[in-house]
Amino acid sequence: MPRKLRRPCRHPGCPNLCEDGEQYCEKHRKEAERQYKHFTRGYSAGKRYGRQWKKIRDR
């Protein structure tokens, strides 16, 4: 049975082709993961608010 065709990388302007099931080429995969972790993951309350904010909130 023939293999699926390779698809173009989803990074704008990238002419590289990706393996089956992948969205980004090797060159842009780490960049896409870093962007995902930074913009789409939730915030940790401990990182966003410090000790001073907790004292104010508790009052």
C-alpha positions in Angstrom: 0.0 0.0 0.0 1.4 3.4 -0.9 2.4 5.9 1.8 0.6 9.1 2.3 1.9 12.2 0.6 4.1 14.5 2.7 2.4 17.8 3.5 4.0 21.3 3.6 5.1 22.8 6.9 2.4 25.0 8.5 5.0 27.8 9.3 4.3 30.7 6.9 6.7 30.7 3.9 8.4 27.4 4.8 8.8 25.2 1.7 9.8 22.0 3.6 7.6 18.9 3.7 6.6 17.1 6.9 6.3 13.5 7.7 2.9 11.8 8.1 1.1 13.1 11.2 3.4 16.1 11.7 2.3 19.7 11.3 5.8 21.4 11.3 9.1 20.5 9.9 12.1 19.7 12.1 13.3 23.3 11.8 10.1 24.9 13.1 8.8 22.2 15.5 10.6 23.6 18.6 9.5 27.1 17.8 5.9 26.0 17.5 6.1 24.1 20.8 7.6 27.2 22.6 4.8 29.4 21.2 2.2 26.9 22.3 3.5 26.7 25.9 3.8 30.5 26.1 0.4 31.6 24.7 -2.1 28.7 25.0 -1.2 27.1 28.4 -2.9 28.4 31.5 -1.1 30.6 34.1 0.1 29.3 37.4 -1.3 31.4 40.3 2.1 31.3 42.0 3.9 32.8 39.0 1.3 35.5 38.3 0.7 36.8 41.8 3.3 37.2 44.5 3.3 37.3 48.3 2.3 41.0 48.5 -0.8 40.3 46.4 -1.8 37.4 48.7 -1.5 39.7 51.8 -3.7 42.4 50.1 -6.3 39.8 49.1 -6.4 38.2 52.6 -7.2 41.6 54.1 
